[in-house]
Amino acid sequence: MKKKIEFLFSTIAMVLLIFVILITSFQMAIYGDTEYNFYKKQYEKYEVTKDLDMKIEDVMTVTRYMMDYLIGREETLSIETTVEGKSQDFFNEQDRLHMKDVQDLFLGGLFLRNIALILLIGMIAALILFKADLKYMLPRAFLLAFGVIGGLTVIIGILFATDFTKYFTIFHEMFFTNDLWVFDPETDYMIRMLPEGFFYGILGRIGRFFGFSLGLPLIISIVMIRMNNKTYKTY
């Protein structure tokens, strides 16, 4: 019974670890490059300067301000720039309302990540206190958590790859309680700066960060199991 509880705690701890890695991968994909070169390359790829009639320098200034707002460094989403040959606020009221929702979602995710990290440390400490065999428990628990969550991630990735627009829409319907995310390219500059293809690219970037970050604990778990020479028992 004791070993069953220890393995359950180990598995929950490893699920928390993967959640921490996932949210951190979001953060790194979005903010890992302080110069936002990925964004610039996407803007060039989708010719957003042509669609906005803006200089790339001005687009990058707006981007830096928007990203500062998203993470809470700016209080109001409002910046004056030259767009379509006129000096004006780049963002409109719908932009501000929707991006406030996005900010709440993003900061909420970071908050949950920090809570998960605290719980993870607490559970590992509890396992140490009760003298659990961590070298045996944790790598097996990680492989179990990795198999389940990794499988779900692959399924989600395949769905987005087959019909990005459909599942991008479903994502918004799940996480937002309004239709403020529905923009009109004719009147809303932000959707011209961030076309659907941009989000497809950022999703792939998040996936690469997530996969790479999972690689190290996966390798460590496999090596530890092989070195441990113990036979897995059903608890």
N, C-alpha and C positions, 0 to 999 in steps of 0.2 A: 504493500500500500504506500509506504514511504517513497519508494522508487517511482511509483506512478505519479505521485504528487510532484516529485522533483522533475520528472520528465515533462509534466504539464507546465510547470513554471518555466522550465528551460525553453519549451516551445513558444510560450507566450512572449518570453524575453526575446527570442529570435524574430518573432513577428514584429515586435516593437522596433528591433534593430533595422529590419527591412523597411519599415515605415519611416524611420528616421533617415535612412539612406535615400528613400524616394523623395521626401520633401526637400532634403538637402540638394538632391539632383535638380529639382525644379529651381531652387535658388541659384545654384551654380550655373545652370543653363541660361538663366535670365540675367544674373548679375556677375557671373564669373569673369567677364571681360569688362573692365572698367571703362574701356574706350568704345565699347559697343560696336566692335568691328563686324560681328556677325549680323547685327541689324543693318549696318551700312551695306554689306554685301547683298542682303536681301532686298534693300531699297533699290540697289542698282539692278538686281536681277529682275525685279518687277516694275522698274522704271517709274517709281513713285514720284520722283522729282518732276517728270513730264506730266503726270496726272495732276499734280498739285501746282505746277508752275512755280516751283521753289528751288532755291539753291540747296545742294546737299548739306552745306554747312548749317543752314537754317533748319533743315529737317533733323539733323543730329542734335541741334540745340533743343528743339522741341522734344526729341526722344529722351535726352538726359533729364529734362525737367519732368516729363511724364513718368519716368522710372523712379525719380526721386519722390514724386507724389505717391506712387504705388507702394513704396516701402515706408512711407510716413515721414519723409524728410521735408515735404512741402505740404502746407495746409490746404491750399486751393489749387485746383487744376485750371490755371489761367496763365497764358503766356502770349504776349504780343509778338508777332513776326510778320514777315512779308510773304503772303500767299496769294496766288492769282493776281500778282501785281499790286496788291493793296496791303497796307499795314493794318493788321487786325488781330483779334484774339483767335488763335488757332482752334481752340475748343469751344463748342457750344454747350447749351444747358443739358442736352441729352448726353453728351460726352461726359460731363461732370457727374451726372446722376449714375450713369452706368459704371464709370471708373471708380466711383465710391463703393459700389457693390463689389467690383473686382478687388479693390484695396482691402475691403473687409474679408473677402474670401482668402486672399493671399496672406494677410497678416494673421488671420485665423488659422491657416495651415501651419505657419511658422510657430504660432503659439502651441498648437497641438503637437508639433514636432518636439518642442522643448519639454512639454509634459511627458511625452513618450520617452524621451531621453532620461528624464528623472526616474520614471517608473522602471525603465530598463536597468539603470544603475541600482535601484532599490531591490529589484528581483535578483540580480546577480549577487548583491550583498547578502540577501536572505539565503540564497543557495550556498554561499560560502559559509555563512553562519551555521547552517545545518549540515555542513560537511558533505555536500553532494559531490559526486565524482564529475566535476565540470569537464574534464578532458574527455570523458565518455559521453556525457549528456549533451553538452552544447553543440558539438559538431553534428551529431545525429539530429538534434532538434532543428539546427539551421537548415540541414538538407531537406527536412520535412517541410519547414516553412517556405524554403526556396522553391520546392517543387510545386506547392499549391499556389503561392503568389506569382511565381514565375510563369506557371501555366496560364493563370488569369491574365497576366501582362501580355503574353504572346497572343492570346485570343483577342484582347482589346486592340493590340497593335495590328493584327490582321484585319479586324473590322474597320479600323480607321484607314488602313491602306487600300481596302477594297472600295470604300465609299466615304471619303473624308467628310464631305459636305453633310451627309446624313447623320453621321455620328457626332460631328461637331455641333450640329443643331440639337441633338439629343443631350449632349453634355450641357449646353446652355439651358435647356428646358429643365434639367435636373437640378442645376446649381443656382439658377436665378428664378425669382418669383414674379418677374415682370418681363416685358418685351423690349426693354430699353436697349438690349443688345442687337436689335434689328435696325440697321442703319441704311441710309439712302446715299449711295456714292455721289449723287448729284448735288447734295446739300451738306453732307458730313465729311469733313476733311480727314478725320481720324481713320475712317474705313478705307480711304484712299491710301493713307500712309501704311495701314496694316491690312493688306488684302488677305484673302483666305490662304493663299500660297505661303504667306509669311508664317501663319500659325502651323501649317503643315511642316514647315522647316523647323520651327521651334520645338514642335512635338518630337521630331526626329532627334533633335539635339538633346532634349531631356532623356529620351530613350537611350542614347549613347552614353550619357553621363551615368544613368542608372545602371546599365549593363556593366560598364567598366567598374563602377564602385562596388557592385556585387561580386565582381571577380575575385578580389582579394580574400574576403571571408569564405567564399566558396572553395578556393584553393586550399586555404588553411584548414577548413573542415575536412576535406578529402584527405589531406596529408595526415591530419591528426587521427582520423579513423584507421588509416592504413598503418600508422605507427602504433596504434593502440592494440592491435592484435586480439581484441576482445570480441567475443561473439555476441551479436545483438540478441537480447532476450526480450520476450514479451512480458511487460510488467503487468 
